């Protein structure tokens, strides 16, 4: 019910408030504007946009969080956009958007009504053919800040803008106030926004040595991992028993069950570091699970491993 009300509210805002494409209209084209987007979410191997969600999912997932302690990235007490669900995360995207003819955005207030202007406002619709659409902004995105580039600014150069106006976790009016504060003669703006994405998942098949399983019990267990998880920790957290008395103890940690054999999905694992490469020289199929991360570069797919390797009989291939 609340959601419907907010949708209606937003429609009213778009129709009657000062926020229309007219606010951003008729700019001459800028020699700085090259269009497109700059991905900041990954190393460019996997296109993070494959994990985008639709407007309804973004609206249902976003929430405002506050940090009590100061951290390296956030001040305490300042609200920031967060995900309500561990299956989704809030990613950062940066776009250079022309103002020639307006941005072409319609905004939706998800939360607001406070004296201090804090709330949640997201993009409800991106006008077809608009500058926002050309740049790559999507329905469900939330504008976190707007930067005014200097005349010499080159998009993607890493230059930190001197004039950045923050509007993360602001209600509709506060967001509009920031967008409307950009001087008339600014041709294009740098839009930093928050985008909800689904966490990529890894389907991990773990095979135990049959000798470690009771009669009639399958030696195969299928579990689901999130991209970026440490393989050993993820297996232990999901009840996989790593116990291999026949394997020598690790010099670093004293454990005896770190080595796993990878039968499928090796490309979904992080590359080996020098130490691991050296240790695994004679076992090219194996990995140290404590040094292995699944879903490398946010990729998803299937991985198949065998554990407790010395417990496999000689007839069974390790
Ligand atoms: S647990 Fe010791 S090297 Fe992996």
Boltz pocket constraint, residues with backbone or C-beta under 6 A from the ligand:
constraints:
  - pocket:
      binder: B
      contacts: [[A, 250], [A, 251], [A, 252], [A, 253], [A, 254], [A, 255], [A, 258], [A, 288], [A, 289], [A, 290], [A, 291]]
      max_distance: 6.0
